[in-house]
Amino acid sequence: MIPVEDAQEIIVHNVVVSDAERVPLAEAFGRILRQPIRADMDLPPFDRAMMDGYAVRAEDTVRAPVRLRVVGELLAGMTFSGAIAPGEAVKIMTGAVVPPGANAVERVEKTEREGEWVILREPVRPGQHITPRGSQAREGEIVLEPGIRIGPAEMAVLASFGYAEVQVARQLIFGVLSTGSELVAADARPSLGQIRDSNGPTLRACLAMAGVVGDPLGIVPDDLALIERSLRSALQPCDGVIITGGVSMGEADLVKTALRQMGARIFFERVRLHPGKPFCFATYEGKPIFALPGNPVSVVVTFLLFVLPALRRMLGCREERLPLIEATVTEDAKHSTERRSYLPAFVWFSEGQAFARRVPWEGSSDLVGFARANALLVVPEGVASVSAGERARVLLLPWREPR
């Protein structure tokens, strides 16, 4: 068995960063940015009113209350001809260009209108309620770095600076195979000794979360020739394959034998980890193959620790591994000292502090218990237990938000 960090390093250094492609802005959401984004103009491109009110000269309000003559009105998108003279004001709406000569905006709530005059009850300071030109970005400045996932805020930035097309990581496709003669599809009624395949749908959901397309390649029985044939077939159109089950030490665990027969390079076969020890990583003709255990909790744990960082490396992400935070454990958590444990847990925040408790579960096959978790509590190797009140690292599940 090799340590978790060693396995992660081996994997990310033996996958290849994908090509980039240009897509229309409308198709960029959720993709990984692969070019620096520069501002093509100052933002805002003019001094902009932050409030509905009156644009004024701050020096005219020093002895407030003061009456100023209203000489115009500005809506967003309009401009003012000329400049404000001493003793004058312009009615202005949020987002409009501050007229020349004005250096402050007073909110309408703090004014009183009398015909062509406006009364300001108190002094205003220069720059008040004005967003200065270029205060958010200067022309030529890099505003988005490569390697980030394009979300709603990034879409706004791209549109604001005229990126009708953008360079992103090529869409990856990974084949998903489940092995096991005991497996049936989700729409089938299992007979005695059979179970429905949960790993296929789980992994396709995990891949979608990572921005990768999961190609459902179905269930393969415990037959060496069929497993090898399925792996070869899957690797032809796909960028890699994730296969579950058949990687332990039993007579029906045939995946590693199939990998050897087809000439794949196996880098390691077991990790010092619980759950998920029988995890195997291999490559074939430069494409990665992840052989995950069959138990559903082990599938998710090994995906988060090993497959997700590899996918992020292939997509060119800046951050490859999920972050860990520290939390106060509220009840004792025990485990085997031989391997590092990632135990299903529930994390919540109170007064700025993170707290975690174990979620009751019956082992790595207990998918119902795992569904109640929103994190994994990390218990290091050589530690028999983490006691209530101690601090421990936790990995937040990326699809569940702590409360």
Summary of the structure (lengths in Angstrom):
residues: 403
radius of gyration: 29.9
end to end distance: 36.0
largest distance: 93.3
contacts: 1315
relative contact order: 0.13
helix: 20%
strand: 34%
